[in-house]
């Protein structure tokens, strides 16, 4: 089995034109990221975590509801309908 060559650490000067362009764009974004209000960031992250948890719970609830529907249709002898 062939092994991959070890990756080279990025040079401080930047490699190619694409890397230099990426660094220039990231430097443009740096002042925007530095000026954030810590309380606003904490509030947004708290809401994101709550919404993510709710989304996961609703997904599980939807799957469970679909399974219960399938079982009820099986016992009732009705064919399963196609879902979009």
PyMOL Python script that loads the backbone (N, CA, C, O; Angstrom):
from pymol import cmd

cmd.read_pdbstr("""\
ATOM      1  N   UNK A   1       0.846  -1.177   0.000  1.00  0.00           N
ATOM      2  CA  UNK A   1       0.000   0.000   0.000  1.00  0.00           C
ATOM      3  C   UNK A   1       0.887   1.233   0.000  1.00  0.00           C
ATOM      4  O   UNK A   1       1.823   1.319   0.795  1.00  0.00           O
ATOM      5  N   UNK A   2       0.616   2.167  -0.856  1.00  0.00           N
ATOM      6  CA  UNK A   2       1.440   3.368  -0.924  1.00  0.00           C
ATOM      7  C   UNK A   2       1.025   4.354   0.154  1.00  0.00           C
ATOM      8  O   UNK A   2      -0.151   4.461   0.502  1.00  0.00           O
ATOM      9  N   UNK A   3       1.993   5.058   0.665  1.00  0.00           N
ATOM     10  CA  UNK A   3       1.722   6.045   1.694  1.00  0.00           C
ATOM     11  C   UNK A   3       1.743   7.438   1.086  1.00  0.00           C
ATOM     12  O   UNK A   3       2.459   7.704   0.121  1.00  0.00           O
ATOM     13  N   UNK A   4       0.950   8.312   1.665  1.00  0.00           N
ATOM     14  CA  UNK A   4       0.936   9.694   1.207  1.00  0.00           C
ATOM     15  C   UNK A   4       2.163  10.405   1.749  1.00  0.00           C
ATOM     16  O   UNK A   4       2.604  10.112   2.860  1.00  0.00           O
ATOM     17  N   UNK A   5       2.721  11.335   0.982  1.00  0.00           N
ATOM     18  CA  UNK A   5       3.868  12.084   1.489  1.00  0.00           C
ATOM     19  C   UNK A   5       3.426  12.988   2.631  1.00  0.00           C
ATOM     20  O   UNK A   5       2.272  13.415   2.669  1.00  0.00           O
ATOM     21  N   UNK A   6       4.333  13.288   3.566  1.00  0.00           N
ATOM     22  CA  UNK A   6       3.948  14.163   4.677  1.00  0.00           C
ATOM     23  C   UNK A   6       3.579  15.550   4.155  1.00  0.00           C
ATOM     24  O   UNK A   6       4.197  16.071   3.226  1.00  0.00           O
ATOM     25  N   UNK A   7       2.563  16.126   4.775  1.00  0.00           N
ATOM     26  CA  UNK A   7       2.142  17.448   4.318  1.00  0.00           C
ATOM     27  C   UNK A   7       3.135  18.494   4.792  1.00  0.00           C
ATOM     28  O   UNK A   7       3.687  18.405   5.888  1.00  0.00           O
ATOM     29  N   UNK A   8       3.345  19.477   3.949  1.00  0.00           N
ATOM     30  CA  UNK A   8       4.275  20.542   4.284  1.00  0.00           C
ATOM     31  C   UNK A   8       3.541  21.618   5.070  1.00  0.00           C
ATOM     32  O   UNK A   8       2.395  21.937   4.753  1.00  0.00           O
ATOM     33  N   UNK A   9       4.178  22.181   6.088  1.00  0.00           N
ATOM     34  CA  UNK A   9       3.524  23.261   6.812  1.00  0.00           C
ATOM     35  C   UNK A   9       3.389  24.478   5.905  1.00  0.00           C
ATOM     36  O   UNK A   9       4.248  24.701   5.052  1.00  0.00           O
ATOM     37  N   UNK A  10       2.335  25.266   6.068  1.00  0.00           N
ATOM     38  CA  UNK A  10       2.157  26.427   5.208  1.00  0.00           C
ATOM     39  C   UNK A  10       3.265  27.452   5.439  1.00  0.00           C
ATOM     40  O   UNK A  10       3.668  27.713   6.572  1.00  0.00           O
ATOM     41  N   UNK A  11       3.732  28.008   4.367  1.00  0.00           N
ATOM     42  CA  UNK A  11       4.800  28.995   4.483  1.00  0.00           C
ATOM     43  C   UNK A  11       4.214  30.351   4.875  1.00  0.00           C
ATOM     44  O   UNK A  11       3.081  30.661   4.508  1.00  0.00           O
ATOM     45  N   UNK A  12       4.968  31.155   5.611  1.00  0.00           N
ATOM     46  CA  UNK A  12       4.444  32.446   6.031  1.00  0.00           C
ATOM     47  C   UNK A  12       4.199  33.392   4.858  1.00  0.00           C
ATOM     48  O   UNK A  12       3.370  34.296   4.960  1.00  0.00           O
ATOM     49  N   UNK A  13       4.904  33.199   3.752  1.00  0.00           N
ATOM     50  CA  UNK A  13       4.726  34.073   2.595  1.00  0.00           C
ATOM     51  C   UNK A  13       3.473  33.721   1.811  1.00  0.00           C
ATOM     52  O   UNK A  13       3.026  34.524   0.993  1.00  0.00           O
ATOM     53  N   UNK A  14       2.904  32.577   2.027  1.00  0.00           N
ATOM     54  CA  UNK A  14       1.757  32.126   1.238  1.00  0.00           C
ATOM     55  C   UNK A  14       2.245  31.328   0.055  1.00  0.00           C
ATOM     56  O   UNK A  14       3.321  31.605  -0.475  1.00  0.00           O
ATOM     57  N   UNK A  15       1.482  30.347  -0.369  1.00  0.00           N
ATOM     58  CA  UNK A  15       1.911  29.477  -1.449  1.00  0.00           C
ATOM     59  C   UNK A  15       1.632  30.061  -2.805  1.00  0.00           C
ATOM     60  O   UNK A  15       2.474  30.756  -3.374  1.00  0.00           O
ATOM     61  N   UNK A  16       0.465  29.786  -3.327  1.00  0.00           N
ATOM     62  CA  UNK A  16       0.133  30.234  -4.657  1.00  0.00           C
ATOM     63  C   UNK A  16      -0.781  31.441  -4.625  1.00  0.00           C
ATOM     64  O   UNK A  16      -1.017  32.055  -3.584  1.00  0.00           O
ATOM     65  N   UNK A  17      -1.282  31.754  -5.800  1.00  0.00           N
ATOM     66  CA  UNK A  17      -2.168  32.911  -5.931  1.00  0.00           C
ATOM     67  C   UNK A  17      -3.478  32.691  -5.180  1.00  0.00           C
ATOM     68  O   UNK A  17      -4.041  33.630  -4.616  1.00  0.00           O
ATOM     69  N   UNK A  18      -3.961  31.451  -5.173  1.00  0.00           N
ATOM     70  CA  UNK A  18      -5.218  31.157  -4.480  1.00  0.00           C
ATOM     71  C   UNK A  18      -5.066  31.363  -2.976  1.00  0.00           C
ATOM     72  O   UNK A  18      -5.957  31.914  -2.331  1.00  0.00           O
ATOM     73  N   UNK A  19      -3.949  30.926  -2.422  1.00  0.00           N
ATOM     74  CA  UNK A  19      -3.727  31.094  -0.987  1.00  0.00           C
ATOM     75  C   UNK A  19      -3.587  32.567  -0.630  1.00  0.00           C
ATOM     76  O   UNK A  19      -4.093  33.008   0.403  1.00  0.00           O
ATOM     77  N   UNK A  20      -2.908  33.325  -1.471  1.00  0.00           N
ATOM     78  CA  UNK A  20      -2.753  34.751  -1.212  1.00  0.00           C
ATOM     79  C   UNK A  20      -4.101  35.464  -1.279  1.00  0.00           C
ATOM     80  O   UNK A  20      -4.371  36.360  -0.479  1.00  0.00           O
ATOM     81  N   UNK A  21      -4.940  35.073  -2.220  1.00  0.00           N
ATOM     82  CA  UNK A  21      -6.274  35.663  -2.335  1.00  0.00           C
ATOM     83  C   UNK A  21      -7.116  35.319  -1.109  1.00  0.00           C
ATOM     84  O   UNK A  21      -7.841  36.169  -0.591  1.00  0.00           O
ATOM     85  N   UNK A  22      -7.019  34.076  -0.648  1.00  0.00           N
ATOM     86  CA  UNK A  22      -7.756  33.662   0.538  1.00  0.00           C
ATOM     87  C   UNK A  22      -7.302  34.456   1.760  1.00  0.00           C
ATOM     88  O   UNK A  22      -8.134  34.921   2.539  1.00  0.00           O
ATOM     89  N   UNK A  23      -6.004  34.612   1.930  1.00  0.00           N
ATOM     90  CA  UNK A  23      -5.496  35.381   3.059  1.00  0.00           C
ATOM     91  C   UNK A  23      -5.958  36.832   2.997  1.00  0.00           C
ATOM     92  O   UNK A  23      -6.286  37.422   4.027  1.00  0.00           O
ATOM     93  N   UNK A  24      -5.987  37.412   1.792  1.00  0.00           N
ATOM     94  CA  UNK A  24      -6.451  38.793   1.655  1.00  0.00           C
ATOM     95  C   UNK A  24      -7.913  38.914   2.041  1.00  0.00           C
ATOM     96  O   UNK A  24      -8.300  39.875   2.706  1.00  0.00           O
ATOM     97  N   UNK A  25      -8.733  37.952   1.633  1.00  0.00           N
ATOM     98  CA  UNK A  25     -10.158  37.989   1.989  1.00  0.00           C
ATOM     99  C   UNK A  25     -10.366  37.784   3.482  1.00  0.00           C
ATOM    100  O   UNK A  25     -11.227  38.426   4.083  1.00  0.00           O
ATOM    101  N   UNK A  26      -9.585  36.897   4.082  1.00  0.00           N
ATOM    102  CA  UNK A  26      -9.711  36.673   5.521  1.00  0.00           C
ATOM    103  C   UNK A  26      -9.280  37.899   6.317  1.00  0.00           C
ATOM    104  O   UNK A  26      -9.863  38.198   7.360  1.00  0.00           O
ATOM    105  N   UNK A  27      -8.280  38.600   5.841  1.00  0.00           N
ATOM    106  CA  UNK A  27      -7.855  39.821   6.524  1.00  0.00           C
ATOM    107  C   UNK A  27      -8.925  40.901   6.439  1.00  0.00           C
ATOM    108  O   UNK A  27      -9.054  41.715   7.354  1.00  0.00           O
ATOM    109  N   UNK A  28      -9.694  40.918   5.353  1.00  0.00           N
ATOM    110  CA  UNK A  28     -10.802  41.867   5.249  1.00  0.00           C
ATOM    111  C   UNK A  28     -11.898  41.554   6.263  1.00  0.00           C
ATOM    112  O   UNK A  28     -12.563  42.461   6.763  1.00  0.00           O
ATOM    113  N   UNK A  29     -12.086  40.271   6.566  1.00  0.00           N
ATOM    114  CA  UNK A  29     -13.129  39.873   7.502  1.00  0.00           C
ATOM    115  C   UNK A  29     -12.720  40.032   8.963  1.00  0.00           C
ATOM    116  O   UNK A  29     -13.584  40.084   9.839  1.00  0.00           O
ATOM    117  N   UNK A  30     -11.443  40.108   9.236  1.00  0.00           N
ATOM    118  CA  UNK A  30     -10.962  40.169  10.615  1.00  0.00           C
ATOM    119  C   UNK A  30     -11.532  41.358  11.398  1.00  0.00           C
ATOM    120  O   UNK A  30     -11.968  41.153  12.530  1.00  0.00           O
ATOM    121  N   UNK A  31     -11.556  42.579  10.870  1.00  0.00           N
ATOM    122  CA  UNK A  31     -12.114  43.693  11.656  1.00  0.00           C
ATOM    123  C   UNK A  31     -13.599  43.492  11.976  1.00  0.00           C
ATOM    124  O   UNK A  31     -14.067  43.937  13.024  1.00  0.00           O
ATOM    125  N   UNK A  32     -14.330  42.840  11.101  1.00  0.00           N
ATOM    126  CA  UNK A  32     -15.747  42.585  11.352  1.00  0.00           C
ATOM    127  C   UNK A  32     -15.901  41.622  12.522  1.00  0.00           C
ATOM    128  O   UNK A  32     -16.781  41.804  13.363  1.00  0.00           O
ATOM    129  N   UNK A  33     -15.061  40.612  12.583  1.00  0.00           N
ATOM    130  CA  UNK A  33     -15.165  39.600  13.624  1.00  0.00           C
ATOM    131  C   UNK A  33     -14.678  40.111  14.977  1.00  0.00           C
ATOM    132  O   UNK A  33     -15.138  39.626  16.010  1.00  0.00           O
ATOM    133  N   UNK A  34     -13.766  41.071  14.998  1.00  0.00           N
ATOM    134  CA  UNK A  34     -13.207  41.554  16.254  1.00  0.00           C
ATOM    135  C   UNK A  34     -14.160  42.451  17.031  1.00  0.00           C
ATOM    136  O   UNK A  34     -14.022  42.567  18.248  1.00  0.00           O
ATOM    137  N   UNK A  35     -15.119  43.089  16.373  1.00  0.00           N
ATOM    138  CA  UNK A  35     -15.948  44.075  17.047  1.00  0.00           C
ATOM    139  C   UNK A  35     -17.243  43.542  17.611  1.00  0.00           C
ATOM    140  O   UNK A  35     -18.186  44.318  17.771  1.00  0.00           O
ATOM    141  N   UNK A  36     -17.345  42.271  17.919  1.00  0.00           N
ATOM    142  CA  UNK A  36     -18.594  41.695  18.401  1.00  0.00           C
ATOM    143  C   UNK A  36     -18.832  41.980  19.876  1.00  0.00           C
ATOM    144  O   UNK A  36     -17.898  42.013  20.676  1.00  0.00           O
ATOM    145  N   UNK A  37     -20.097  42.185  20.220  1.00  0.00           N
ATOM    146  CA  UNK A  37     -20.499  42.383  21.607  1.00  0.00           C
ATOM    147  C   UNK A  37     -20.606  41.014  22.266  1.00  0.00           C
ATOM    148  O   UNK A  37     -21.380  40.179  21.798  1.00  0.00           O
ATOM    149  N   UNK A  38     -19.868  40.756  23.321  1.00  0.00           N
ATOM    150  CA  UNK A  38     -19.893  39.422  23.936  1.00  0.00           C
ATOM    151  C   UNK A  38     -21.279  38.985  24.412  1.00  0.00           C
ATOM    152  O   UNK A  38     -21.620  37.806  24.313  1.00  0.00           O
ATOM    153  N   UNK A  39     -22.074  39.913  24.921  1.00  0.00           N
ATOM    154  CA  UNK A  39     -23.404  39.522  25.392  1.00  0.00           C
ATOM    155  C   UNK A  39     -24.311  39.156  24.218  1.00  0.00           C
ATOM    156  O   UNK A  39     -25.133  38.247  24.334  1.00  0.00           O
ATOM    157  N   UNK A  40     -24.171  39.850  23.094  1.00  0.00           N
ATOM    158  CA  UNK A  40     -24.958  39.521  21.900  1.00  0.00           C
ATOM    159  C   UNK A  40     -24.554  38.155  21.363  1.00  0.00           C
ATOM    160  O   UNK A  40     -25.408  37.346  20.999  1.00  0.00           O
ATOM    161  N   UNK A  41     -23.266  37.906  21.315  1.00  0.00           N
ATOM    162  CA  UNK A  41     -22.775  36.623  20.818  1.00  0.00           C
ATOM    163  C   UNK A  41     -23.272  35.486  21.702  1.00  0.00           C
ATOM    164  O   UNK A  41     -23.684  34.442  21.198  1.00  0.00           O
ATOM    165  N   UNK A  42     -23.235  35.683  23.021  1.00  0.00           N
ATOM    166  CA  UNK A  42     -23.711  34.653  23.946  1.00  0.00           C
ATOM    167  C   UNK A  42     -25.205  34.408  23.760  1.00  0.00           C
ATOM    168  O   UNK A  42     -25.662  33.266  23.798  1.00  0.00           O
ATOM    169  N   UNK A  43     -25.960  35.484  23.560  1.00  0.00           N
ATOM    170  CA  UNK A  43     -27.406  35.351  23.365  1.00  0.00           C
ATOM    171  C   UNK A  43     -27.721  34.596  22.079  1.00  0.00           C
ATOM    172  O   UNK A  43     -28.582  33.716  22.069  1.00  0.00           O
ATOM    173  N   UNK A  44     -27.036  34.931  21.008  1.00  0.00           N
ATOM    174  CA  UNK A  44     -27.270  34.261  19.724  1.00  0.00           C
ATOM    175  C   UNK A  44     -26.891  32.785  19.824  1.00  0.00           C
ATOM    176  O   UNK A  44     -27.629  31.924  19.347  1.00  0.00           O
ATOM    177  N   UNK A  45     -25.761  32.491  20.433  1.00  0.00           N
ATOM    178  CA  UNK A  45     -25.337  31.099  20.549  1.00  0.00           C
ATOM    179  C   UNK A  45     -26.299  30.289  21.414  1.00  0.00           C
ATOM    180  O   UNK A  45     -26.554  29.118  21.133  1.00  0.00           O
ATOM    181  N   UNK A  46     -26.833  30.912  22.465  1.00  0.00           N
ATOM    182  CA  UNK A  46     -27.807  30.226  23.313  1.00  0.00           C
ATOM    183  C   UNK A  46     -29.048  29.868  22.501  1.00  0.00           C
ATOM    184  O   UNK A  46     -29.564  28.756  22.610  1.00  0.00           O
ATOM    185  N   UNK A  47     -29.529  30.815  21.681  1.00  0.00           N
ATOM    186  CA  UNK A  47     -30.710  30.558  20.840  1.00  0.00           C
ATOM    187  C   UNK A  47     -30.420  29.493  19.784  1.00  0.00           C
ATOM    188  O   UNK A  47     -31.282  28.669  19.478  1.00  0.00           O
ATOM    189  N   UNK A  48     -29.217  29.509  19.232  1.00  0.00           N
ATOM    190  CA  UNK A  48     -28.847  28.502  18.232  1.00  0.00           C
ATOM    191  C   UNK A  48     -28.874  27.111  18.856  1.00  0.00           C
ATOM    192  O   UNK A  48     -29.362  26.160  18.247  1.00  0.00           O
ATOM    193  N   UNK A  49     -28.350  26.999  20.066  1.00  0.00           N
ATOM    194  CA  UNK A  49     -28.334  25.691  20.732  1.00  0.00           C
ATOM    195  C   UNK A  49     -29.750  25.201  21.023  1.00  0.00           C
ATOM    196  O   UNK A  49     -30.049  24.019  20.853  1.00  0.00           O
ATOM    197  N   UNK A  50     -30.613  26.103  21.459  1.00  0.00           N
ATOM    198  CA  UNK A  50     -31.993  25.724  21.743  1.00  0.00           C
ATOM    199  C   UNK A  50     -32.694  25.294  20.459  1.00  0.00           C
ATOM    200  O   UNK A  50     -33.393  24.280  20.445  1.00  0.00           O
ATOM    201  N   UNK A  51     -32.513  26.059  19.375  1.00  0.00           N
ATOM    202  CA  UNK A  51     -33.162  25.719  18.109  1.00  0.00           C
ATOM    203  C   UNK A  51     -32.643  24.402  17.559  1.00  0.00           C
ATOM    204  O   UNK A  51     -33.413  23.618  17.005  1.00  0.00           O
ATOM    205  N   UNK A  52     -31.353  24.150  17.702  1.00  0.00           N
ATOM    206  CA  UNK A  52     -30.789  22.891  17.221  1.00  0.00           C
ATOM    207  C   UNK A  52     -31.394  21.716  17.992  1.00  0.00           C
ATOM    208  O   UNK A  52     -31.743  20.695  17.400  1.00  0.00           O
ATOM    209  N   UNK A  53     -31.517  21.864  19.307  1.00  0.00           N
ATOM    210  CA  UNK A  53     -32.106  20.808  20.125  1.00  0.00           C
ATOM    211  C   UNK A  53     -33.561  20.574  19.743  1.00  0.00           C
ATOM    212  O   UNK A  53     -33.997  19.429  19.620  1.00  0.00           O
ATOM    213  N   UNK A  54     -34.313  21.656  19.554  1.00  0.00           N
ATOM    214  CA  UNK A  54     -35.713  21.519  19.154  1.00  0.00           C
ATOM    215  C   UNK A  54     -35.844  20.857  17.790  1.00  0.00           C
ATOM    216  O   UNK A  54     -36.731  20.029  17.584  1.00  0.00           O
ATOM    217  N   UNK A  55     -34.970  21.217  16.862  1.00  0.00           N
ATOM    218  CA  UNK A  55     -35.015  20.617  15.526  1.00  0.00           C
ATOM    219  C   UNK A  55     -34.779  19.116  15.602  1.00  0.00           C
ATOM    220  O   UNK A  55     -35.464  18.342  14.933  1.00  0.00           O
ATOM    221  N   UNK A  56     -33.810  18.702  16.417  1.00  0.00           N
ATOM    222  CA  UNK A  56     -33.533  17.270  16.569  1.00  0.00           C
ATOM    223  C   UNK A  56     -34.713  16.555  17.215  1.00  0.00           C
ATOM    224  O   UNK A  56     -35.090  15.464  16.787  1.00  0.00           O
ATOM    225  N   UNK A  57     -35.299  17.169  18.247  1.00  0.00           N
ATOM    226  CA  UNK A  57     -36.442  16.544  18.912  1.00  0.00           C
ATOM    227  C   UNK A  57     -37.635  16.435  17.975  1.00  0.00           C
ATOM    228  O   UNK A  57     -38.323  15.414  17.964  1.00  0.00           O
ATOM    229  N   UNK A  58     -37.887  17.475  17.188  1.00  0.00           N
ATOM    230  CA  UNK A  58     -39.012  17.423  16.252  1.00  0.00           C
ATOM    231  C   UNK A  58     -38.774  16.397  15.150  1.00  0.00           C
ATOM    232  O   UNK A  58     -39.717  15.765  14.675  1.00  0.00           O
ATOM    233  N   UNK A  59     -37.523  16.230  14.744  1.00  0.00           N
ATOM    234  CA  UNK A  59     -37.210  15.189  13.763  1.00  0.00           C
ATOM    235  C   UNK A  59     -37.484  13.804  14.308  1.00  0.00           C
ATOM    236  O   UNK A  59     -38.035  12.953  13.610  1.00  0.00           O
ATOM    237  N   UNK A  60     -37.101  13.576  15.555  1.00  0.00           N
ATOM    238  CA  UNK A  60     -37.369  12.283  16.196  1.00  0.00           C
ATOM    239  C   UNK A  60     -38.872  12.087  16.351  1.00  0.00           C
ATOM    240  O   UNK A  60     -39.387  11.000  16.089  1.00  0.00           O
ATOM    241  N   UNK A  61     -39.574  13.129  16.773  1.00  0.00           N
ATOM    242  CA  UNK A  61     -41.023  13.030  16.933  1.00  0.00           C
ATOM    243  C   UNK A  61     -41.712  12.738  15.597  1.00  0.00           C
ATOM    244  O   UNK A  61     -42.664  11.959  15.554  1.00  0.00           O
ATOM    245  N   UNK A  62     -41.240  13.353  14.510  1.00  0.00           N
ATOM    246  CA  UNK A  62     -41.804  13.077  13.186  1.00  0.00           C
ATOM    247  C   UNK A  62     -41.571  11.647  12.760  1.00  0.00           C
ATOM    248  O   UNK A  62     -42.464  11.016  12.196  1.00  0.00           O
ATOM    249  N   UNK A  63     -40.385  11.123  13.021  1.00  0.00           N
ATOM    250  CA  UNK A  63     -40.101   9.729  12.696  1.00  0.00           C
ATOM    251  C   UNK A  63     -40.946   8.768  13.505  1.00  0.00           C
ATOM    252  O   UNK A  63     -41.441   7.769  12.985  1.00  0.00           O
ATOM    253  N   UNK A  64     -41.107   9.077  14.783  1.00  0.00           N
ATOM    254  CA  UNK A  64     -41.940   8.237  15.643  1.00  0.00           C
ATOM    255  C   UNK A  64     -43.398   8.276  15.200  1.00  0.00           C
ATOM    256  O   UNK A  64     -44.070   7.245  15.190  1.00  0.00           O
ATOM    257  N   UNK A  65     -43.889   9.450  14.835  1.00  0.00           N
ATOM    258  CA  UNK A  65     -45.261   9.576  14.353  1.00  0.00           C
ATOM    259  C   UNK A  65     -45.468   8.776  13.070  1.00  0.00           C
ATOM    260  O   UNK A  65     -46.497   8.123  12.903  1.00  0.00           O
ATOM    261  N   UNK A  66     -44.496   8.826  12.169  1.00  0.00           N
ATOM    262  CA  UNK A  66     -44.582   8.045  10.935  1.00  0.00           C
ATOM    263  C   UNK A  66     -44.592   6.551  11.207  1.00  0.00           C
ATOM    264  O   UNK A  66     -45.304   5.796  10.545  1.00  0.00           O
ATOM    265  N   UNK A  67     -43.797   6.127  12.185  1.00  0.00           N
ATOM    266  CA  UNK A  67     -43.764   4.706  12.528  1.00  0.00           C
ATOM    267  C   UNK A  67     -45.097   4.251  13.122  1.00  0.00           C
ATOM    268  O   UNK A  67     -45.592   3.169  12.805  1.00  0.00           O
ATOM    269  N   UNK A  68     -45.669   5.089  13.985  1.00  0.00           N
ATOM    270  CA  UNK A  68     -46.975   4.749  14.566  1.00  0.00           C
ATOM    271  C   UNK A  68     -48.026   4.688  13.466  1.00  0.00           C
ATOM    272  O   UNK A  68     -48.883   3.805  13.478  1.00  0.00           O
ATOM    273  N   UNK A  69     -47.970   5.608  12.526  1.00  0.00           N
ATOM    274  CA  UNK A  69     -48.928   5.588  11.406  1.00  0.00           C
ATOM    275  C   UNK A  69     -48.790   4.294  10.603  1.00  0.00           C
ATOM    276  O   UNK A  69     -49.790   3.675  10.239  1.00  0.00           O
ATOM    277  N   UNK A  70     -47.555   3.892  10.329  1.00  0.00           N
ATOM    278  CA  UNK A  70     -47.333   2.656   9.578  1.00  0.00           C
ATOM    279  C   UNK A  70     -47.890   1.435  10.320  1.00  0.00           C
ATOM    280  O   UNK A  70     -48.488   0.551   9.707  1.00  0.00           O
ATOM    281  N   UNK A  71     -47.692   1.393  11.628  1.00  0.00           N
ATOM    282  CA  UNK A  71     -48.203   0.268  12.410  1.00  0.00           C
ATOM    283  C   UNK A  71     -49.724   0.258  12.391  1.00  0.00           C
ATOM    284  O   UNK A  71     -50.332  -0.799  12.224  1.00  0.00           O
ATOM    285  N   UNK A  72     -50.347   1.423  12.562  1.00  0.00           N
ATOM    286  CA  UNK A  72     -51.809   1.488  12.539  1.00  0.00           C
ATOM    287  C   UNK A  72     -52.363   1.092  11.173  1.00  0.00           C
ATOM    288  O   UNK A  72     -53.383   0.407  11.093  1.00  0.00           O
ATOM    289  N   UNK A  73     -51.698   1.518  10.103  1.00  0.00           N
ATOM    290  CA  UNK A  73     -52.138   1.125   8.760  1.00  0.00           C
ATOM    291  C   UNK A  73     -51.954  -0.382   8.551  1.00  0.00           C
ATOM    292  O   UNK A  73     -52.774  -1.019   7.890  1.00  0.00           O
ATOM    293  N   UNK A  74     -50.908  -0.939   9.098  1.00  0.00           N
ATOM    294  CA  UNK A  74     -50.673  -2.377   8.981  1.00  0.00           C
ATOM    295  C   UNK A  74     -51.785  -3.159   9.678  1.00  0.00           C
ATOM    296  O   UNK A  74     -52.312  -4.122   9.122  1.00  0.00           O
ATOM    297  N   UNK A  75     -52.134  -2.749  10.876  1.00  0.00           N
ATOM    298  CA  UNK A  75     -53.203  -3.433  11.615  1.00  0.00           C
ATOM    299  C   UNK A  75     -54.571  -3.197  10.990  1.00  0.00           C
ATOM    300  O   UNK A  75     -55.441  -4.065  11.066  1.00  0.00           O
ATOM    301  N   UNK A  76     -54.774  -2.035  10.373  1.00  0.00           N
ATOM    302  CA  UNK A  76     -56.064  -1.730   9.757  1.00  0.00           C
ATOM    303  C   UNK A  76     -56.187  -2.377   8.384  1.00  0.00           C
ATOM    304  O   UNK A  76     -57.291  -2.464   7.848  1.00  0.00           O
ATOM    305  N   UNK A  77     -55.089  -2.832   7.807  1.00  0.00           N
ATOM    306  CA  UNK A  77     -55.123  -3.488   6.510  1.00  0.00           C
ATOM    307  C   UNK A  77     -55.177  -2.522   5.345  1.00  0.00           C
ATOM    308  O   UNK A  77     -55.526  -2.916   4.232  1.00  0.00           O
ATOM    309  N   UNK A  78     -54.841  -1.280   5.578  1.00  0.00           N
ATOM    310  CA  UNK A  78     -54.827  -0.296   4.486  1.00  0.00           C
ATOM    311  C   UNK A  78     -53.414  -0.205   3.922  1.00  0.00           C
ATOM    312  O   UNK A  78     -52.431  -0.324   4.654  1.00  0.00           O
ATOM    313  N   UNK A  79     -53.327   0.010   2.610  1.00  0.00           N
ATOM    314  CA  UNK A  79     -51.979   0.135   2.016  1.00  0.00           C
ATOM    315  C   UNK A  79     -51.313   1.435   2.447  1.00  0.00           C
ATOM    316  O   UNK A  79     -51.961   2.432   2.765  1.00  0.00           O
ATOM    317  N   UNK A  80     -50.022   1.371   2.440  1.00  0.00           N
ATOM    318  CA  UNK A  80     -49.242   2.548   2.806  1.00  0.00           C
ATOM    319  C   UNK A  80     -49.294   3.560   1.678  1.00  0.00           C
ATOM    320  O   UNK A  80     -49.135   3.213   0.507  1.00  0.00           O
ATOM    321  N   UNK A  81     -49.519   4.822   2.042  1.00  0.00           N
ATOM    322  CA  UNK A  81     -49.566   5.861   1.020  1.00  0.00           C
ATOM    323  C   UNK A  81     -48.154   6.378   0.750  1.00  0.00           C
ATOM    324  O   UNK A  81     -47.282   6.330   1.618  1.00  0.00           O
ATOM    325  N   UNK A  82     -47.953   6.864  -0.451  1.00  0.00           N
ATOM    326  CA  UNK A  82     -46.635   7.373  -0.835  1.00  0.00           C
ATOM    327  C   UNK A  82     -46.411   8.728  -0.174  1.00  0.00           C
ATOM    328  O   UNK A  82     -47.309   9.567  -0.109  1.00  0.00           O
ATOM    329  N   UNK A  83     -45.207   8.913   0.304  1.00  0.00           N
ATOM    330  CA  UNK A  83     -44.827  10.204   0.917  1.00  0.00           C
ATOM    331  C   UNK A  83     -43.935  10.956  -0.051  1.00  0.00           C
ATOM    332  O   UNK A  83     -43.103  10.361  -0.735  1.00  0.00           O
ATOM    333  N   UNK A  84     -44.115  12.273  -0.105  1.00  0.00           N
ATOM    334  CA  UNK A  84     -43.275  13.062  -1.034  1.00  0.00           C
ATOM    335  C   UNK A  84     -41.841  13.140  -0.599  1.00  0.00           C
ATOM    336  O   UNK A  84     -41.024  13.764  -1.275  1.00  0.00           O
TER     337      UNK A  84
END
""", "prot")
cmd.dss("prot")
cmd.show_as("cartoon", "prot")
cmd.util.cbc("prot")
cmd.orient("prot")
